[in-house]
Amino acid sequence: MNIVNPATEEIITTVKEDDSKSLAHKRNLLKMGQKNWAARSLTERLAVIAQFYHLLDVEKERLAAILTAEVGKPLQQARNEINGARTRIKWMLDHAVQYLSEELVMDTPELKEKISYGPLGIICNISAWNYPYLVGVNVFIPALLAGNGVMYKPSEYATLTGLEIEKLLKQAGLPDDVFKIAIGAKETGEHLLDMNFDGYFFTGSYRTGKHIYERVAPKMVACQLELGGKDPLYVADDVKDITAVAAGTADGAFYNNGQSCCAVERIYVHEKVYDDYVSAFVKEVESWKTGLPTEDGVYIGALTRSEQLTVLELQVKEALQNGAVLLTGGKRKSGTGNYFEPTVLTNVTNHMKLMQEESFGPIIGIMKVNDDAEALYLMQDTAYGLTAAVYSESRERAENILSQIDSGTGYWNCCDRVSAGLPWSGRRHSGIGYTLSHQGFRAFTKPKAWHLRS
């Protein structure tokens, strides 16, 4: 399998894909190694992950360069991702004892009731390419801390990063038979779905997630899906600093080239501030530097997948044919690499693909609304339910709107952010299950109830 640099279209290297035989061998090693790992104390497991946390910092520049080369994100954003992953790991290290230890429910001379949290066993983590460190540590760090073995399949677009993760975990002291990498694309994933694991944890598109869920269902094992979003944002008429809000929300829509499940994908603006907001928004977008992700100051790098260029072109074309107005961008850049101009369209409607289908690229539609009621109606008009955001001077006003939206996360005066202490979850086409917070630890355990009568 060729590993291609999306910014230059050059082949970085070639790796050997796993087949059913090699995957079965790795699965058998995990089966033997997981029991010994689970038998270790939580203190010992914490020490290994703490060393991995340290090594990520030591190797950050090298790791960021590899990440940028294979996914196309600007080098500073690659550094930011590794820093963000370390922040999450630190939270997990600080809270693992609290959430993985036995929980005493009743303690009397006659009866003790408690809950223990044992590992699921061996889990299969089919991960994503857009934030391989961030979405990876959401799963394999709490899984390992809980005593599980992990078969980790990085996306074929982030293979080298996956191999580096494995290398650093082993360097940190993780036994070789506790964490294994599955290398390859769709065929490798299908082999994994044919095998027996004690849990499947996937991050990616709704279409692939639905396929995995249907394949795994007969096994009656844990299955969590962190899927996409069509995340709406509303700018109310009481916003005071419209320029700052425009800049912040533009970043929320276009950071990492818009290749984020929680990126802002639809913007609704109250008519009283609409013109000022759009003007400031476009000015901010047009100030960004596009180019090779290794160049200083570049904000928009290359899209990771060349196929997405066509998706974006079709969304722009369909929107324009139905009356949308193109304010900036709108097409792929000529020359080498998977580059698409940062694109802003207005006069859009919720019937357009741009406002209904996940874009996962540097493109946004902005729509004028009359009031909060219209904004709420349009924000709810989606099959997804990952995040929603409201910008307003009034917290009460924002919470009133957000409480009526069926999404896993609500933002007031912020967007496109994740906190390790809060559960990360989606509704409907945005997935099922939880990572992060205490629920993200418990997702990788089997609770057992104990009734102990003296």
Secondary structure, DSSP 8 states (H G I E B T S, - for coil): -EEE-TTT--EEEE-----HHHHHHHHHHHHHHHHHHHHS-HHHHHHHHHHHHHHHHHTHHHHHHHHHHHH---HHHHHHHHHHHHHHHHHHHHHHHHHHS-EEEEE-SSEEEEEEEEE-SEEEEE--SSSHHHHHHHHHHHHHHTT-EEEEE--GGGHHHHHHHHHHHHHTT--TTTEEE---SHHHHHHHHHS--SEEEEES-HHHHHHHHHHHGGG--EEEEE----EEEEE-TT-S-HHHHHHHHHHHHHGGGG-STTSEEEEEEETTTHHHHHHHHHHHHHTSEES-TTSTTEEE---S-THHHHHHHHHHHHHHHTT-EEEE--SB-SSSS--B--EEEES--TTSHHHHS---SSEEEEEEESSHHHHHHHHT-SS--SEEEEE-S-HHHHHHHHTTS--SEEEES--S---TTS-B---GGGEES-BSHHHHHHTTEEEEEEEEE-
